[in-house]
């Protein structure tokens, strides 16, 4: 491990950061020869010279923990905020990407949720993406970050932006639990519910938000064998025309995430739309982006790396490729 001690000792790089992502499916790993004060010097010079290439090279080749260390080191040495300096040099999609990298994972997801609820209309797909793919502990951390960043209560904001059974689903996702349950009983309850002429959304919401992922995968697999169709098809047919489309979309999204989260996320970014692409790549870069890359190749027949090369140019392409890391 490379440890760098400054004169006052606050820049010692911990073993925790070096080993945090070892063995995960993240594409971005800790930079092995990390010296915060050296990076700060390079960044200061790059911002003065408007050298965007160097800014991108540094910030996309450090882990989030290392970037947090850089933010603090920059503030200590310059008495200024790093993001404020970067805003003077960067713009557009590249600016939003780099500023996203400077946030902690919890802050980044909190900002995505807030943006999805601001202005006219709510981006339900962003809400579902984050709430369906995150663990109970991650969601708790995101809610805390949301409160700290915006001085607002996430649950109250979600309730104000949604309605009906969809609102119940959204809040249940935010409060996800992992209660013990019997697989066959859950299969039976869902199967019997599908026979009802009047759909009972609460049964689906309760089961799909209060069980652990492995349990739910088994439940859905057994249910599909019994139905001789996919759960996605069953939900579409059962709820169509009887309940709001957002609830139907929400239940199907949750099922997709339970069955194959990497494939769900790969399909989310399949068209390479910048907001969705950046959201997924930044938030999953140190967690499971390698799995998403594999799923993207399966879904499109083209590697994500190649797709990025064809779709983007310049420093934005450089940044996205650095996060993606390699061909498949």
N, C-alpha and C positions, 0 to 999 in steps of 0.2 A: 504494500500500500504506500502511496505517496502522501506524505504529510507535510504541510507547509505551516510553520509557526511564524506569525508576525510578532513584532516586538511586544505588543500588548496581549497576545495570546488568543484574540477573538476569532482568528481565521483558521484555527486548527481544523483539519478536515477529518471528520469522524469515520471510524470503521463502519458505522451503521450505514452511511451513505454509499460506501463502496460495495456493500453486500446486499443492499435493500432489494435490488431487482434480479439478483442472481437466480437463474433457474426459472424466471418468468418468461412469458411470451411477448414481452415488450421489445420494440425495435431500438429504442434509445436507451443506452446504458451510461453509467458514470464515465466521464473522461478520465483516463488513467493517470495523466500527469497534470493534475488540476492545481493551479496557483491563482487564487482569487485576485490578489493585487496585480498580477501580471495581466490577467484578463481585463481588469478594470482600466489599466493603462492603455491597453489596445482599444477598448471601447471608447474611452475618452478621446483618443486621437482620431478614431474612425468617425465619431460624431462631429468633431471639429472639421474634418476633411470631407464630410458627407460620403464616407466610404461605406456604402451599404453592404457591399460584398463581405467585408470583414465583420460587420455587425451580425449578419446572417450566419457566417461561418462559426463564430463564437457561440451564439445563443442557441443554435440548433444542434450543437455537438457537446452539450452539457446536459446532465440529468436535471430534473426539476429541483432536487435538493441543492445541486451545485448552482443553479440559477438563483435560488433564494439566497445563497451565500454571496453571490455577486451583487444582488440588489442591496444587501446590507453593507457589503464592502464599499460599493460605490457611494452610498449615502454617508458612510463614515469618512471617506477620503475627500469627497467633493461638497458635502453638506447639501446635496441636491438629490432629487429622486431620479432614478434611472429611466423610468417610463416617461417622465416629462422631457428628458433630453432626447429620447428616441422619437417622440412625437414630432419634434422639430425637423427630423431627418427623414422619417418614413411617412408613407401615406397609403391610403386605399387598403386593399386586401392584405398586402404585406405588413402594414402597420398593425392591423387587427390580429394577424397571426403571431407576430413577434410579441405584442403586448399580452396575448393569451399565454404564451410560453412563460412569461414572467410571473404569472399568477400561480398560486398553489393549485393542485387539482380541485380542491373544494371550492376555492374562489372562482375558478374558471367555470365550473358547472353552475355555480350560483349566478354568475353573470349571464350565462346562456339562458337560464330559466327566467331571469328578470327581463332580458331582451325579448324573450318569447311572449311575455305578458304585457309589454309596453305598447302604447299606441292603440290604434283601432284594430280590433280582432286579436285573437290569440293563436299562436302557432302550436296547435295541439300535438303535432308530430314531434316537435322538440321536447315538449313536456313528457310525452310517452317514451321517447328514446332514453332520456335520462332516468326517469322513474322506473322504467321496466328493466334497465340493464344494470342498475346499481344495487349493491347489497344493503341490508338494513343499517349497518354501521356507516357505510359511505353516505347514505341518505341523511343520517343523523348529522354527520359532519358537514354536509352540503347545506342543510337547514341552518346550522349554527353559523356557517360562513355567510349565508344569505342575510341573516339577521345582523351580523357584524358589518357587512359591506353596505347594506341599504337601510338599516334600522327599521326593518319590516319583518313581519311574521310570514314565513313561506306558506304555511298551511292556510292562513287567512287569505293571502293573495290568490292561491290556487282555487279556493272556494269562491272568491269573487269573480274569477275569470271563467268558471265552468258552471254547469248546472245539471240537475237531474241525476240519473244513474251514472252518467259519465263523471260527474263531480264526486260521487261516492267511490268510483273506481280510482280516480286520481288520488284522493286522500288515503284510501286503503293502500295504494302503492307507496305513498310517502311513509306510511307507518308499517310497512312490510314486516311480517314476523316469520319465524320458523317453528311453528308449533308441531308437535308429534301427531301423526294421524295414520290411519290404516289405508293402504293403497286401494284395496278392493272396495272399501266403503266409499271412498271418494269417486271411484269409477262408477259405482252404482248410483250415487247421488247425481252425478252429471248426466249419466245415461237416462235416468228417469226424468230429469229436468227437461231434456231434449224432447221428451214425449209430450210435455205440457203444451197445450194450445196457446197459453199465455206465458211467455218467457219470464223466468224469475232471475233477473240479473244478479241479485244478491247472493245466490248460491254459487255462481261462477266467480264473483268477486271474492267471496269469502275463501273458497278453496284455493284459487290461484294466487292469492296474496298472503296466505298464512301458512304455507308449507315450504320446506326447503327445496331447492332446484332439482336435486336428484329424485326426490319423491315425486315431484310434479312431472318430470320427464317420464317416469314409469307409469304414472296415472294416464298421461296423454297417450302414451304408446299403447297401453291396454285398451283405452277407450277407442282408439282408431281401429284396433283389431275387431272390437265388438261392433263398431258402426260400419265397417268396411268402407270408410271414407276418411278423409283428413278432418281433424278437429276444426281447421280453418274453414273447410266447406260446410261442416255442420253448423258452425256459428253463423256463417253468412246466410244459410238457408233458414235457420231457426229465428234469427233476430231481424231479418230483412223486412222492412215495412211495418214492424211492430214497435221498434224502439229507435232512438236517435242514431244516426249514422256514426256519430263520434263514439258512442259506446261500442258499437260493433267494431269500429276501427281499433278502439282501445283494447278490447278483448283479443282480437286477432293479433295485434302487435305483441301483447303479452304472451300469447301462445307461441308466436314465432321466436321470441327471445328465450322462452323456456326450452323450446326444442333445439334451437341452434342459434345462440347469440351472435357468433361471428358472422354467420350467413345473413342474419337480419341486418347487422351493421354494414356488411359489404353491399347489400342491396340498397341501403340508405345512401351510400356514396357512389353508387353505380354510375350516375349521370355526371359525377364530378362537379356538382354545384358547389360553389365556394363556401357558403356558410355551413352547409351540412358536412362537407369534406373536412374543413378546418376543425369543426367541432369534434368530429370522431377521431381524426388523426392526433390532435393535441391531447384530448382526454384519454385516449387509449394507447398513446405512444410508449408508455412504460408499463403497460399492463398486459395487453393481448393483441397488439397490432399485427404481430406475426400471424396469428390465427385469422385475423380479418383479411390479411393479404392472401392467404391460401383460399379463403372463401371467395374473395373477389375474383381470383383466377378461375375458380370453379364456375362462378356465376356468369362471367363475361367472356372467358376464353382468352383474356389478356391480363397480364400482370398489372398490379396497381402502379408499379414503378414506370412501366411503359405508358400506361394511361396518363400519368402525370407529365411525362416527357412530351407527349403529343398535345396535351391540353394547355399547358402553361409555358411561359417564357421568362427569361431574366432571373432576377433575384427571388421572385416568388417561386419559380420552378426550383431553384437551388434550395430554398428553404423546405419545400414540400418533399423533395427527393431526399434531403438529409434526414427528415423525420421518418420517411418510409424506409430508408436505409439500403434496400437492395432488390434485385430481381427475384422472381420465383420461377 
